[in-house]
């Protein structure tokens, strides 16, 4: 009797784990439908973040997005970072975005470079999971996938047009989207003290 209960519990746990990992397959995440870069342009302040592995901006993160006449979106961003475990500096980054599939403009690829030799350069996916353009935006990137299609190393930023925060109704929307991208409970607040 005891071994049949144990077998049942193990099968049940395997089913729950499979269902959870299937819902966290990165390619199943939806992004903002009909994303409009021109409406997205302007200044955004990070209020929450889920860091990737390695060096990442720690606080006072802001980004200014612009769209050229040909539709190319670029950004300049700032934030504080700690180098060598003790040296806190304001970092400037620049990025250019391309849209691999024009029918899904919310899924972009971002080429970025630090504007100082000690900052990283590279490329990541940049997905706008959701935005209302006037108040909030939720961005997502997965750098490394697991074999099951879920994310091994990813990050996300919750942006606001206002550095002081988001109203409760929008906070509820953001929490729901954090669950949809399988990062609920993984975010930390981003200090906005104007230090950079």
Residue, then its C-alpha position, 0 to 999 in steps of 0.5 A: x500500500x505504501x509503495x503504491x502511494x509513493x508511486x502515485x505521488x512521484x507520477x503526480x510530481x512528474x506531471x506537475x513538473x512537466x506542465x510547469x516547464x511546458x508553460x515556461x517555454x520561452x517561445x510560448x510567451x506572448x509579446x505586445x501585439x502590434x508594438x509601435x516603436x514611435x509610441x514607445x520612444x521617450x524616457x523610461x525609468x526601471x522600477x523593478x528588475x530580474x538580473x541575468x548572470x554576471x554584471x548588470x546595472x544595479x540602480x538608477x536605471x533609465x533608458x531613452x528610446x528614439x526612432x529614426x525616420x527609417x523606423x530604426x529604434x535606438x536607446x541610450x541608457x544609464x545606471x549605476x554598476x559596481x565594478x571589482x566589488x567596490x567601485x560604484x560608477x554611473x555607466x552609459x550604454x547604447x543599443x540598436x534594435x532590429x526586428x527579425x520578423x516584421x509581423x511580430x515587432x514586439x520581438x526585437x534583437x538588441x545590439x548593445x555596447x558599453x560606452x567605457x572599456x570596462x562595460x560589456x558589449x553584445x547582443x540579446x533578445x529584447x521582447x516588449x511583453x506588454x506596455x500601454x506606452x504612457x505608464x508602464x512597459x515590461x521587457x524580457x530577454x533570455x540569454x540561454x535556453x534549457x533543453x526543455x525550452x525554458x530559460x536558463x539565464x534571463x532578465x527582465x525590467x519593469x519600466x515606468x514613465x514616472x520614476x516614483x512608481x506605478x498605480x495599484x491597478x497597473x501593478x496588478x497587470x505587471x504581477x500577472x505578466x511576471x507570472x506569464x514569463x515565469x519570473x514571479x517573485x524573482x524581481x527586486x526594486x530598482x532605486x531611483x535616487x537621480x544619482x546618475 
